[in-house]
Amino acid sequence: MAKEIRGIVVPVVTPFREDESINEDALRQIVDYLIAAGVHGLFPSGSQGELWALSTEEKMRVMDVVIEQAAGRVFVMPSTGAVTTRESIALTRHAEEAGADAVSVITPYFIKPSADELRRHFAAIANAVSIPVLAYNNPDRTGVPIPPAVAAAVAGEAPNFCGVKDSSGDLTNTMSYIEECPQGFRTLMGRDTMIYAGLAYGCVGAVAATANVAPELVVGIYDAYQAGDHALALERQRQLAPLRRAFTLGSFPVVVKDAMELMGLPAGRCRAPIRSLEGPARQTLVTILRDLGKLR
């Protein structure tokens, strides 16, 4: 039976050694840590996983390791987006063959496809496989949004195109996906500061980078909301906010990796040119982690 796409999904970091090679043993350890903390799904080789820094072969290997280590305990939804339709189809087919439960496909970046080109792009990817395909809307990073009308059009052409991760930070846009797309289309909040708001708007869950650092707290937002305890869900959302705001302390995606390293988790370094925090920025992160109870 297919796993339901819902709840808190973690864009898993890709651990690198000092020579910038992938540390597969560390990746397996992080997968076990996240599953033990109660997350519902894993999202390997996404933006927090430094997708732009990975070769096609490395992306495939990362998803293989995560799928194998998860061993069916949670759903795994690898990121299989690429600049070209050709590469994205290859990644998506590999994910299906490796046993992924679904995939998330970021819009092409650097280039500026038209609405019709985006429709054809996502439809071709979805029609190349039988597993669920979700779009990944992150216009701040890619410069290319997927309009809700385009997502709805693709869903009409390819029944397995069935959701979107919306990292726009625009609740009106998020609501438009929910309203314009067919029944059963699953919208996931992609902004960690807006998980509670997204759930209130009708999102089925969230993809949250901060869940690498504080998975229990992020899962707690979702669990409290599902239990009808809105006051507790909102309180947990407010507790999480300083960690998400800390992303501005350094170049993305280093803050999450540095936080994990400070906690004793083997996230490793980012691939150059991104560098770890130093000085006051690092001390600010330490203070935030202490306030969250993650450091003594």
N, C-alpha and C positions, 0 to 999 in steps of 0.2 A: 504494500500500500504506500502511495506517495506521501511524503511528509508534508504537513501543512506549513506554508510560509507565513510565519507570524512571530511576534515577540521581539526579543532583543537579539540582534545579529551583530557580530563583532567583525569589523574589518581588520583581520589579524595582521600584526606586524610581520615583516620578513626579517628574521634575525641574520645579521651578517657578522662574520669574524673580522678581525683587524685587517686582513687582506681583502675584505669585501666579498669573499666567497659566502655562499649561503650555508648557514649552520643548521643542518637538518635535525640534528639531535635537539637543539634549542627550540626549533619550531614544534617538534613533537611535545616537548615539555610545556610549551605555552598553550598548545591545543588542550592538553589534559588539565592544565590550570583553569582555563576558561570554561571548559565543560563542567568541572567540579564546582565552579562558582554559580552554575545554574543558567548559563546563557542558552538561548534557543537555537541559534544558528551561527555558522562561521562563514566569513566572506574573505577568502584568501586572494592575494595579489590584487587588491583594490588600491585606492589612493593612499591609505595609511600603510599599505603593504609595498609602497614605492613601485607601482606598476610601470611608471615611465622609466625606471632604472633597471628593469628586468628584460632580458631577451625573451623571445618567444619560447625557447626551450626552457628557460628558467621559470617562466610563468606556468608552463605545463608541469614541471617538476614540483613546484610549490603546491599546486592543486592536488597532485598525486599524493604528496606526503600528508596534507591536511585531511583528504578524504580517507586515506588508509588509517591515519591515527584516530580520526573521529569514530570510525568503525560503526557508523549508523547510530551513534548515541545522540547526535543532533543533526539537523539538516546542514548541508554544505552547499553554498552558492558562490562559486568562484566568479571573479571578475574576468570577463573574456572580451572586453571591448578593445578596439585598436583603431588606428587611423584609417585603415582600409577594410572594406567589407571582406575581402579575401582572407586577411589574417584573422579577423574576428570569427569568421566561420570555422577556420582551422582550430582556433582555441576552443570554440564552443563545442565542436565535434569531439575534441579531445576530452573536454570536461564530461560530456555524456558517456563516452567510452570508459572513463575512469570511475564512473559511478556517482557523479554529482547529482544532487537532487534538483538543482535549478542553476541558472547562471544570471549574472547581472552584466549588462552591456553598456558601458559608458559611451556617450556620443563621441564621434571622431573629434580630434583636437588639432590645432594648428590650421587646418583647412576650415572653410566655412560652407558646409553643404546647405543647399536650399531645403525647404520643407519637403518637397517631392523627393529629393535625394535621400533625406533622412528616412522618409517612409519606406522607400525601396531598400535602403540599407538594413533597417531593423526587420523588415518583412523577410528579406533574403536569409538573414541569420536565423530567425525563428523557424522558417520553413526548412532549414537544413538539419534540424534536430527534432526530437519528440518531447524533450524535457521542457519544463517551464522556462521562459525567457523574460527577464525584467529589464527595463531600461534603467539607466543611471543618469539622472539629470544633475549636473554639477557645473552650471555655466560660469561660476567664478573661476574655476580651474581650466575649463576647456574653451570658454568663449562661445560655446555652441549649445544653446538650450534645445530640449525637445518639447515643443509646444504640446499642451494637452490635446489639441485637435489632431495632431499628428499621431500621438500615442493611441488615441481612439481609433484612428484610421487603420493603424497597423493591427490593433486588436481585432478589427473587423476582418482583416485578411488572413491572420494567422492566429488560430484559437489558443495556441500555447504561448503567445505573447500576452502575458497576464498580469503585469504589474510594473511598478516604477519605484526606484529610490529617489526621492526628491531632496536634493541638497541645496536648493535655491535659497532657502531661508525666507521664502515668500509664502505665507499661509494662504493667500488668495490663489496662488498657483497650485499649491498642494490641494486645495479644495476643488480646483478646476479638474484635476486628474480624477478625483473621486466622483465628481458630478458628470463629467463628459464621457468617461470610459465605461465600457459595458459592466453589467452586474458581475461580481466576482473578481473584477480587476483589483489588485492588491497594492495599495500605496503605503510605502514605508518612509517615515520621516528620516531625513539625512542630516539634520542639525541637532546636535546634542542638547543645546539649550532650549529646544522646542519639542522635546519628546512628549511631555504632558499635553501641550497644545495640539500636537499632531494627533494624539489618541482621541482628544476631545472632538477633533474635526472629522474623525473616521478612519485614521490610519490604523493598519493592523499591527504595527510595531515600528521599530526604528533600527537603523544601522548606525551604531554609535562608536566612534573611535575611543572615547573615554572609557568604554567598557573593557579595553585592554588593561586599564589601570585600576578602575573601581567597578568591576563587573557586578558585585552584589548590590551596589547602590543603583546602578542603571537598571538592573533587573527588578530592583525594588520599586522603581517608578512604575514599571509596567504591571507588576503584581498588585500593587496597591490600587492602581486604576481599575484593573480587572475585578478586584474585590469590591469596588464601589467606594473605596476610601479616598476620595478626591483630595481631602486635606493632607493626608499622608503622602499621596503621589506628588502633590505640589511642593510640599516641604522637601521631599527627596530631590525633586527637580532643582530647587533653590540651593540645596547642598552641593549639587553637582556643578552648578554654574561657574564657580571659581576655577575649577579644573579645565573646563572648556575655554574660558577666557584666557587661561594661561597659554593657549596655543600661540598667542601673539608675542610670547617671550622670545621666540626664536623662529627660524625658518621651518616651515612645514616640511616633513612630519616629525621633527626631532623631539618635540616636547614629550610626546607619548613614549617614545623609546627611552629618553633620559629618565622619565618618571619610573618606568619599569625597571631600568637598571638600578636606580636608587632603592627600589623595593627588593632587589635581589633576583629579579627575573631576567633571563638571558636574552634580552631584546637586541643587544649589540648596537653598533653604530649605524648611522645612515650612510648610504653611498655618497661619496664626494660629488658636488662641492658642499653639501650640507654638513655642518659641524655642530657638535654638542654645545649646550649652554655653558657659559662661564660667568664668574663674578656675581653681581647682584641678581641677574636673571635666574641663575641656578639656585641661589639662595631663596628667591621668591617661590620657585617651584618646590623646594624643600619645605617651606612653610605651609604651602597649600596641602602637600601630602601629609604633613603632620596634623593639620586641622581635620583632614579626612580620616585620620587614624591609620594611615598607611605607613607611617614612620614613627619611631619612638623619639 
